[in-house]
Amino acid sequence: MPHSQLNLGKINYLNCWPLFNQLQTALTSECFNLISGHPARLNAGLKEGRIDISPSSSMLLAHDNADDDYFILPDITIASLTEVRSVILLSRKPLNELNHCTIALTNQSLTSIFLLKIILFHFHKLNPDSISFTTGEFSTNASPPDAALIIGDQALKFYHNPPADYKVYDLGRLWYEFTGLPFVYALWIGRKSALQEKSGIIMELHGTLKKIIAELPGKFAQLTPCALAETENRAEITPTQLTSYWQQAISYRLDQPALTGLDLFYRLAWKMELIKQVPKLEFFPAS
């Protein structure tokens, strides 16, 4: 492996599929080593130094002194403008009746967990001491939870085909209804330790991603069949549903409204003592 090769994290969800499909064609392959995983696994790879840069949980920067270790690629994100469809709460009760209930949480995304807690305890004023949280795979078999937080491709499937007796609450939609702002789930986060030897490759990556994002809206429909053919859940959402998801639910642009929404998320999480600090965002120089 060349010494200057960039270890690049790749999220294995449909929300990122168009980006990485186009990225793998555009990049010089010998300069990039793709490491796949769900968001929590990529966060761990960044922390441990196995990954140089990755689309990763926006909450990674809120860990103790984490903003001293990382930089952010400007202009680029994974966000929702209104609804998101792939971060949902399945619930057998209305949100306002979830006191004294059990909610199953995903172990794949801390950002989504904090978003849910802000929605329940800050926006809907539920009692944090009255709700029991568990972790584990969601199942409607014996002793199903009252509600379950689900993300990624499984959430997208349940958004369109919810289990019997469960209502779908879209967390991106709930955030937008209370704030009028986009919600940022992931930033392109890199380790500062990689800058000295790999800044040229990072600049190439940044420029390529910006070009891909500018061109993607005209390509979503033609990319849909290939994406469904490559995913395990290809029979569980339709081509029309996937194309609509990319076109209407997912945004890759880290613009001023997205940054304003991100700042509000951090400040609410800090106010609720979910994090100890509001992180400072340090951006990589634009190419």
N, C-alpha and C positions, 0 to 999 in steps of 0.2 A: 504494500500500500504506500503510495507516495506520501512523503512527510507533510506536504501541504494540502492533502485531501481533506475536504470539509465533511464532517459527520453530521448529516442532515436528518432530523426527525420527521417522520411521516405519520400523520393521523390516519388510522384505518377506518374512517367513517365516510359516508357518502357526501357529507358537507364539504370535505376536502378533495374528493375524487377528481373534479375537473382541474383543479390547480395542479395536482401531482401528475395527472395524465399528460397535461401539456408541458409541465416542467421537465419530466423525464425525456421528452423529445427534444426540448430546447437546450438543455444543459450539456456541457462537455462531460461525458460519463466518468472519465478517469479522475476528475477533480472532486467528485461527490460520492459519498457513501451513504445510501439511504438506510435508516433504521426505523422500522415500523412499530407502531404500538398505539394503545389508547392514551388519552391525555395524561392520566396519572402516571403511566409508565414512562412517557416522554419527559414529564416533569422530573422523575427520578433520574433519568439519563442525563438531563441537564445538570442537576445538582451534583451528580457523581462524576461529571466530566467525560462521560462516554459519548455525549452528543454536544456538538458545538453550537448549533442553532436549530430551532424547531418552532412550528406553531404550537404554542403551549398555553396552559391555563393562565389567565390574567391574574389569578390569585398567587401564582408563584412569586411575583414581585413583592407581595405583602408579607412574606416571611421575614423573620428578624434579619435586618441588614442585607436582605437579598438584592436590593437595588444597587448595592455596591459591587455585586458580582456580575450583573447582566446589563446588556443594552437591548434596544428594541429597533427593529426595522420600521422606518416611518411609512406611512401611506397604506399599510397592509394589515388586515385583521381577519377574524372570523366573527361576524356579528349578525344580529337580526335588526331589521328596521322597525318592524311591528311584531308579527308572530314569528316563531322560529320552527315549530312543528317537530323538532328533534330533541327538545328538552321539555319534558312534560311531567305533570303529576296526574297519575291515575287515582281517582278517589271514588269511594262508594258513598261519600257524603259531600254536601256542599262545603266549600272552604271554611266558611264561618262556623261550621259545626264540627271541626276537627279537634277541638279541645277534648282531652281524655281519650285520644285515639293513638294508634300505632302507625307510624309512617316508615316504610322501608326505603333506605337510601342507597343509591349507587355508590360503589367504591372507586369509580373511574373518573370523577370530576369534582374537585373541591369547590370550584367556582359555581357549579350548579347547585350544590348543597347550600352555599352561602346565599345565593339568589333566592332559593326557596325559603330560607329562614327570614330574609328581609321581607319577602312577600307575606309570609304568615304572621310574623311578629311585629313588623313595623307598619306595613300597609293595612293588614287586616286585624291587627291588635289582638291576636290570639295569645294565650298564656304559655310562655316557653316551658314552664315547669309542669304543664299538664299533658304534654305530648311526649310519647316514647318514640325514640328513633332506633331502628335496627338497620343492619346491613345484610346484603345477600341478594341472590337472584330472585326476581319477582316471579311468583307462581300463583295461579288461582286454585291450586290443589288444596290440601288440608291446611287449615288455619291461615288463609290469605290475610295480608295486612289490610287495614282500613284504607290506606293510600300508599302509593309507591312512586318515588322519583326515578324516572327512566330517561336515559340520554342516548344519542346516536341512532344507528339504523333501527334498533329495536323500538325506540321511541317513535320514529317515523312510521313504522309499521302499525303501532298501536294508535297513533294519531288518526290514521285512516280506518283502522279496524279495531276499536277498543273492545276489551273483554266484556262479557255480559255483566251488567250491574255496576260498571265503572264509567265515570264521566272523565273526559279529558280536559285538563287545564294546561294551556300552553303558557309556559313561564315567560317567554319573550313577549307574548301578548299582554300578560298581567303586568309586567314591568312597564310596557309602553302605556298602558291605560292609566297608570299612576304617575308616570314621569313625562310622557310625550317624547322620550328619547330612545335612540337605539341602545341595544345591550351588547357589550363586547365579551365574548366567551373566551377568545384566545388572541394572543398577540404573537408575532414572530419574534421570539426571544433568543438572544445569543449570549454566550459566555464572553466576558471581556478578555479572558485569558487566551481566546482564539484570535484576537484582533492583530497582534503583532505579526504573526506569520500568515494569516489567512484573510486579511482585509480585502485584498484584491478579489478573491473568490467570493467573499461576502458581497462586495459591490456588484459583481456579475450576477449573483443570485437576486439581489434587490432589483436591479434593472430588468432582469428577465421576468420576475414576478409582476412588476408593474405593467409590462407590455402584455403579459398573459391576461391579467385582470381587465385591461382595457378592451381586449378582443373577445373575452369569454361570452358576453351576452349574445353574440351572434352564433355561437357554437353549441349552446346547451342542448338544443334539440338533437343535433347529430351525435352528440356524445352519450346521450341517454342509453341507447341499446347496448353499447359496449360496457357502460358502467353496470347495468343490470346483469349482464352476462358474467361479470367478474365477481359479483357479490353473492354471499350465501343466501340472502333474503330476496333474491331476484323475483320470486313468484308472489311476494307478499305486498308489493306496491307496483302500480302500473307505470308504464312509460310516461303517461300524462302527469301522474302525480309527482314523479321524480323531476321532470322538466320544470313543473310549476314550483317545486321546492327550491330549486336552484335560482329560478328567475325572481321569485317573490319573497322567499323567506330568508335566504342567505345573502349577506353582503360581505365583500372582501375589502372594502374601502375604509381605511382609518382616517376619516375626515373629522372636521371640527365637531359636528353633532355626536359622532361616536366617541370622541375624546371627552366631551362633556358628560355623556352617559357613563363612561368608565370612571371618571372622577367622582361622580355622584355615588356609584356603586362602592368605590373604595371608602368614601366618607361615611356612608350608611353602615358598611361593615365595621368600620372603626367605632362609630357611635354605639353600635350594638355589642362592641367588644369581641367581635369575631376575629379581628386582626389587631395588632398592637401599634401599627403605624400606617399612614397613608403613603404609599411608595411614590418616589420621584421617578419620572420617566426620563431615561437618558437615551436619546435616539442616535442611531448610527448615521454618519454623514450621508446625505442623499447623493446618489450617483448622478 
